[in-house]
């Protein structure tokens, strides 16, 4: 008798001729975390103006009983939070509506610790600082956010310079709130927009390029760590995403950010 095939450590989306494998970084009975690649949008399932709608692609794959989903007996999978289209890294999903409601509440009550790495040009004046500039939609450009001390929503990010190389700095950003484009706007406010940021960076003609072509990392922003107390098992969860390829893509030493893999997959 043949042994059952192991569940693959990835989500597989797309057509047989154009498959995209997205690594799974962490999984338990209620949640699953993937290493989101650049280019995938997190928009409503009904929004079909792009073939890169990640939620729609996942729902379609589950409905088709693709092996990665069938092997897990998945019937439901919804993203709990969002990452910008070009931002890579940890994205948490819920396996049931109950898990979605509970995990969403953790984000809304700021009981999720979210850590990102950002690559910027130059050296910030401080090695550590907190930006508390309030944010609001830009009235002159749809999809863009601006600092608005009067009508904006409160936002807070703690920044720490990890290291520098060849005119670029690697910055750790820890979100205390979760506003749209928060890290990108707060770094712009500090005078150091994220490398590769076409929305908040300098014009394309004058935009600085790192030492190496970014390739699959077009934006120098990556979600590398997510920590929370599991509301079902009452145990701490610490999910990490690998950073070596990201750092190399922007010409930075891979040992600038040493971190350990997620315990559930170690």
Secondary structure, DSSP 8 states (H G I E B T S, - for coil): --------SEEEEEETTEEEEEEEEEE-SSEEEEEE-TT-B---TT--S-TTBHHHHHHHHHHTT-HHHHTTT-S--EESS---TT-EEEEEEESSHHHHHHHHHHHHTT-SEEEEEEEEES--S-SEEEE---EEE-TTSTT-EEE-TTTSB---EEEEEEEEETTEEEEEEEESS--TTHHHHHHHHTT--BTT-TTTSS-GGG----SS--TT--SSEEEEEEEEE-TTT--EEEEE---HHHHHHTT--GGGG-----GGG-
